[in-house]
Amino acid sequence: MPINLNLIVIRTLNMEQTVSFYQDLVLIFNKERHGNGPEHYACEFGSFVFEIYPSQSRQIDATTRIGFNVDNIERIIEKLWLRKAQVVTEPTVSILGKRAVLEDPDGRKVELVEALKK
């Protein structure tokens, strides 16, 4: 049986700001709460779930890097610039497609890749 990634959970100190950042990537979140756990946000892509939880500490591990395939990298970056998002690497073309790296509000690197048109 092949292995498939089905869940990524990140934690944040500022829920609304972080959720808004990822919504600008065209992700659609729902508020959830499981039992007595904290209220959080979840986004599903087929069988994959991406969740944003409030942090239990004052420190965030910003070493996590997350990557997304997107349809219009320039439009997304333009939206994120309005939020004053940090662009680490401007969009450049490679064999993978058009690629850029940004930082989310907690400092995690977020890689965006747009497939090249054939």
N, C-alpha and C positions, 0 to 999 in steps of 0.2 A: 504494500500500500504506500503510495507516495505521500510525502509529508507536505502539508500546506500551512502557511501562517494564517491564523484565524482571529488574532486579537493583539492589539497594541493599546496600552493604557499609559497616558502621560499624566503628570500631576502639575498643578499650577498654583501660584499665589494669587492670580487675578483671573478668575473664571471668565468673566464677561469679555475681557480684552483678548484672552487666548481663544475663546470660542469664536469671537468675531474675526480674528486673524484666519483661522481655518475655514470659516464660512466664506471668506473672500477667495478661497481656493475652490469654491463651488461645492463644498461639503454641506450636507443637510443633517443637522443634529436634532435629537429629541432629548428632553430632560427625562432622567430615569432615577429610580431609587430601588435598591434591592434589599428587602427586609429592613433592618435597622441601619443599613449602610448610608453613606452620605449621598446627597443629591449630586448628580453628575450629568454629563452630556455624552450621548452615544450616536455614532454614525455607522450605518451598515452599507457595505459594498458587496453584494452577493452573500457569501458565507464569511466575509471578513468584517470585524467590528473594530472601530477606532473610538476610544473613550478618553474623555478629559475629566479628571477628578480633582477636587480641591486638595492642595498639599496639606499634609499633617505636620510639616515642619516649616521653618522659615527659610530653608535652603532648598534649591532645586538643582538636580543634576542636569546640567545643560550639555552633557557630552553625547546624548542621544541624537542620532541623525535620522531623519525621516524623509522618504522620497515619494513623490507623486508623479504620475503621468498626467499631463494636462492638455487641453485643446488649444488654448490661446495664452501663451506665456506672457506676452506684452500686456494684455488686458488685465491679467491677474496682478502683475507687478505694478501696474498703474494704480489699481485699487489699494494695494498694500503700501505704496508710497504715500498715499493720502493719509494712511494710519501711521506714517513715519516709521514703517518697517525698515530694518537694516538690510540692504542688499549687499551680500558678501561677495558674490560673483555675478557680474552682469550677464545677460543672456549671450551665449556664444554657441556657435554651431560645431558639433562634433559628429562622429559616426553614430552616436546614440540618438542624436536629434539636437534640437535647440535646448540648451541647459542653463539654468541659473540656480544660485543658492542664496537663500534669505535666512534671516533669524526670526524665530517666533518671539513673542513678548517675554518668554523666559530664557531666551538665548540659545535654544536648540537650533541646529542647522536644519533647514528644510530645503531639499533639492527638488526642483521642478524640471521635468523633461517633456518637451513637446516633440512628437514624432515629426520627421521631415515629410513634406508632401511629396508623393510620387508622381 
